[in-house]
Amino acid sequence: MMMSSNSPDELSDLSKRALLALHGSLESRKEGDLDRALALCQQSVQVYRAAAKLDGQEKIGLARALMVLGEILSALGSSEEALDVLSEVVDLNMDSSARGVRESQILAAAALEKCAEILADLGRAAEASESITRAIDLRRHFVSERPESSRAIVALARSLNDRAMIFAALDHSEESILDLEEAIRAYRAAIAQGARELESALSRALQARIAILSYLGDEASYELVSESVNAYRRAVRLNPSIMVDPGSSIAQGTVVEIRPAGDGQDIEKRRVRVMQGNYVELAEAIDAVRSTLTAAAYATRESSVRFEVGPVELEFAVELQRDAGSTAGVRVMVITGANDQEGRYGQVNRIKLTITPTNQSGRPLLIGDVASDAR
């Protein structure tokens, strides 16, 4: 590209101005001032466009600014404008992606993932599926280039987790399960290598798998339910703010009723109902059952009569809800009260689980047994 004699100085000035405006936009967004963030980001995009005319390498900066602009527009509710901006990010970077420029690949994948999120919010699940699949193809390419990169593997897992929820909305349950299984394996491997911040993502992926298995008429195993609850408990210890009510314990914040299933003739099987506001995390609901059974075991410890707790039937109505602030991006929420709100995809399912509580030694739990610890 031919440049005038003052082009290098002009290019340097444009780049600095664009970067300064972009940083200001990011800071304003962090402070919650989206209007100022929008104005500064639009300024950054305009200046980067001018810089890109002088040097094609500045298209990377332009793509970064457009990515931020798309996210801000989405946060402001301007979904269609956000989709247009993010599509430009993809177009700017796909040619570079073919040449193997890694940052371009990352930007294109991120833009496609954000497009999928917006499309799903708009109820356009088929388009969302197409967009997230393109992102997954790029993420798989990153992993094939750097199979040792845990960051690339986790990014792929998150995309698979998102596509699983979109597949669930399209009633493609088998495909959803396959994506979740691959994502769960990746989360487990990353956590084993020390990425403990992914415990929440693992728990929610496991919860989603439990929900979809139930939808298919398959009962989740005790091991699967237990792993989900344990991952959730570890996540809460790391970040108590993920609880529905961080100020109280799970047992204190949740009312649990245990009563005979059906008409009461089957006294060895009890049904559990969990209530807390309108929603509660699936893992938290299951953990509340555990806490209640443990409390019951201790409450009557002075009595000479002991009752063995047989299989406990858990039945929940759940919604799959997107949570942009979570690492997994989706929550499986138990509906616990009257609620006029619809979930992310308007999909309400019922989950039925049967667990058999035991104490720490693996023996059946006895109500009134002071040594018992339900698990």
Secondary structure, 3 states (H helix, E strand, C coil): CCCCCCHHHHHHHHHHHHHHHHHHHHHHHHCCCHHHHHHHHHHHHHHHHHHHHHCHHHHHHHHHHHHHHHHHHHHCCCHHHHHHHHHHHHHHHHHHHHCCCHHHHHHHHHHHHHHHHHHHHCCCHHHHHHHHHHHHHHHHHHHHHCCCCHHHHHHHHHHHHHHHHHHHHCCCHHHHHHHHHHHHHHHHHHHHCCCHHHHHHHHHHHHHHHHHHHHCCCCCCHHHHHHHHHHHHHHHHHCHHHCCCCCCCHHHHCEEEEEECCCCCCCCCEEEEEECCCEEEHHHHHHHHHHHHHHHHHHCCCCCCCEECCCEEEEEEEEEEECCCCCCCEEEEEECCCCCCCCCCCCEEEEEEEECCECCCCCECEECCCCCCCC
